[in-house]
Amino acid sequence: MTLTIPGFDHVRLPGADGVELAAAVGGSGSPIVLLHGFPQTHLMWRHVAERLAGEHTVICPDLRGYGASDKPAATGPEVYSKRTMAADVVALAAALGHERFALVGHDRGALVAFRAGLDHPETLTHLGILDVVPTLDMWNVLRGVPAAVGYHLFLMAQPPGLPETMITNSADTFFGSFLDAWAGGPAALPEPVRSAYLRASAAAVASIVADYRASAGIDVTHDQADQDAGSQLAMPVTVVQQDWGARLGYDAAEVWHAWAPDLDHRLTGAGHFMAEEAPDEITGAIRDLLLR
């Protein structure tokens, strides 16, 4: 049985380069797109999406390479660059009739959302980010023993072959370790949901690794070019994250202010899977963002 967001329609529509994205769509009103993180699918937004659907058209896609979306072979670094994945989201929204929309992303989806904000400022009305810093800054702040929390970033940055083999041979253990370690408590990820994430991730090892590998290469190049050019996010931005700055020794709000002049930076006591652990808090933050 495939788990769904209750009351939402499920569609497949074109993204960039002929890649099709699966998405759950529900509600009515001004559009908002919600992008999931790792190792998850659009299902992570089930609580928040239901809360927002009374006021907005809510679009929850599986990113390319994840869930039920297409998983093209990584024939070049651009295939899973955040620039390409952002173009997917813009194309998907346009296929649904939305030339402008608000965008909120969690984890990997937040990196896609960040890139969309820089590449498509005329398209995004508002930008929400959950529990990341931009890719360029991420590599700069991962230092010392506390950075071991991000070991998977270094593993999946390795050349093709070894990471895919290692992860495939222990997929449930590998992906399950993040679900268990990053959740604030087991209630956030009930067994049917946890199992759905494990099944989806095990079926997408190569594309997930390609997504992460891009963040150790082409995504850094794109971020560096924007930083060198002084590019900033033109729309209102809300960032909600755990206090990673205190753990890793940097000022997270300062990092984000450099990119987002119109910033509301919030710390949460919830775990990494905050949209599932604290849906009222995250829904409230999104509603506040959309009022700006």
N, C-alpha and C positions, 0 to 999 in steps of 0.2 A: 504494500500500500504506500502510495506517495503522499507525504504530508503536504498540506497546502495551507494558505492563509484563508480562513473561513470567509465566505462571501465574496472572494475575489475571483475574477476571471483569469485564466491562464492562456497566454498567447505566445507565439513565436514570430518575431519580426526582425527585419534586417538591421544589422549594425553597420560597421565599416567593412569594406573589402569583401562583401558577400557573406560575411559571418552572420549567422542568425543567433539572436539572444532569446532565451526563454524569460518570461516576466509574468508576475502577478500584478493585476491592475484592478483597482477598486475605488469606490467613493466618487465624489463629484466636487467640483470647485477648482480653484487655482492649482496647477500641477506641482507636485513635488516628487522627485526621484530619490530613492533610498538604495544605497549600494552596500553590499555585505562585505565582511572580512574573511579572514582565514582562521580555521579551516571550516568554513561555513558556506551557506547558500542564502538566497533571498529569505528563507524561512526565519532567519534571525530577527527579521523586522516584524514578525507576526503580531506582537503586542502593540508596538508603536503604530504600525500601519492601521490596525483596527481603530485605534484612538484618533488618528488623523483623518480617517476616511469620511467622517461626518462633515468635514470642512474642506477637504481637498481631494483632487484626483491623485491617488497615490500609486506610484509605479515602482515595483520592486523587481529588478532584473537579476538573473544570475550573470555575473561577469563572464566575459569570454574565457573559456578554459575551466569553468566551474559549473557545478550543478548540471542542469539540463541544457545549457547553452553549448554552442559549437566549441570544439576544441581543436583548432587548426594546428598543424605541425609548425614548430618554431623554425621555419626555414631561414629566418634572419632575425636580428635583435628587435626590429621594429614590430614584429607580429604581436608580441606581448608588452610592448612599451606602454607606459601609462598614457602617452599621447594617442596611440591607436585605441586603447581601451576607452579613453575619454571621447574619442570620435564615435565609438560604438554607442555610447550613452546619448550623445546629441542626435545621432541618426535614429535611435529607437524612439526618443521623445518626439522627433519630427514625424515619424511614421504614425504616431498616435495623435498627431495634430497639434503638438505643442512646440512652438518656436522659441519660447522662453519658459523657464521653469526654475524652481528652487532645487538644490541638490545637497544631499547629506550622505556622507560616507563614513564607514567604520573600517579601521585597520587597512587592509589592501584597498578596499573601496574608497577610503578616505584619500589615499594617494592618487587614485584615479580622479576623484573629485577635485583635489588640489590642482592637478594638471588641467582639468576641464576649466577651472576658474581662470587659469593663466592663458589658456589657448582660446577660450570661447567666452570672453567677458561680456559680449553683447547678448549671449544666450542665457547666462545664469543670473537670476535675480538675487539669490541669497546662497550662501555656502556654509554648510555645517560639517565639522570634522570631529570624529570620535577616536581618541586615544592613539594618535600618531604625531610625529613631527615630519616635515617634508623629507623626501629621500636624501637629499644632499646633507641636510642637518642630521639625519639619523646616523649616517656613517660617521659624522664628526663627533657625535656625543657618545658613541659606543666605545668606551674606553675602560680599561681596568677590569678587575674581577666582577663587578656588578654587571658588566656587559655580557657575561655568560648567559644571561636570560635571553639574549638574541642569537644563540649559537646557530639556530636554523638559518638565519640570514647568511652566515658564512658558508654553511654546508651547501645551500642551494645556489650559491654564487659560483660554485666550482664548474669546470667545463662539463659538457654533456657526457653522461655515462654513469659515473660513480654515484652522484646523488640520487638519480632515478632508480638505480639498482638497489641501493641501500634502503631507500624509502619503500619501494615496492615490496621488498622482502619482509618488511615489518610495518606495513601500512597502518593497521589498527593501533599498534603500540605507538608509532610515531605521532600520528594525528591525534590519537586519544590523549597523549601526554599533554598536549596544549589545551585541549578541552578541560582536562582535570586541573592543571596547574593554574590556568588563567581565570577560571571561574571563581567568583566570590563564595560559591557554595553549590552543592549538587542540585539544589532545587531549580537553579536557573536553566539547567539543561536536562530535563527529564529524559528517561531512557529512550523513548521513541525518537526524540529530537536528536539526541547524541548519536544514536544508531544511524539516523538519516545523514548526519554530517559525515560519519565515518564511511558509509557506503559511497557517498558522493565524492569524497576526497580520494578514496582508494581507486576510483574509476578515472581519476584525473591527475595522476601523479606527474606525468610528463608536462602537462600544461601548467600545473601549479608551480613546478620547478622553473619552468620557462618564465613565468610571471616574476618570480623572485630573482632569477638570474638577470632579467632586464633591469631590476632595481640596483644591481651592482655594476651596471654598464651604461646602457643608453639613457636610462632615466636620470642618472647622475649628470650626464652630458647635457640633457635638456634643462635640468634645474640650474646647473652652473651657468648656462647661457643666459637664462632669465635673471639670475642674480647679478651677473656681470653687466647686463643691460639695465639693471635697476627696476625690473618689472615687479609689479605688486598686484595683489588682488583688488579689483575695483569695486566689488560688491560687499555688503555687510557679511561678516564672517563670525561664526561662533565655534569655539573649540572647547570640547569637554574631554578631559583626560584624567587618568590617575596621576598621582604626583611623581611622575618619572623623573622630573628634574631633581627632586630631593634625593632620589635613589642613585642617579647617575651623575649628579654634580653639575647641572646646568639650569638656567632659568628658562623654563618652557614658554612662559608668557613673552619673554623677550625675543625668543626665537620666532614666535609667531607674529609679534608686532612688526618685525622686519619685513614680513611678507604681506601683512594685512593691517593697513592703517585703521580700518573700521572694525575693531576686534572686540568681541566679548569672550574672554578666556575664563573657563570655569574648571575647578578641580572637583572630582567626585570621590566618594568613599566606596563606590561600587567597584567590582572587579572589571576586568577587561571586557567581558561580554555584557556591558552596561545596558544595552537596549533590551536585553532579556532579564537582567537582574533588577534593573530600576527603570522600567518602562515609563512610569509616571514622571520621573525626573527628566528623562531624555525627551519625552513628548513635550514637557513644559519648556525645556530649553529650545526645542525646535519652534514651538509656537512663539516664544519670545523673539527668536531670530526673525521669523516671518513678519513680525510687527515693525521691524526697523526699516 
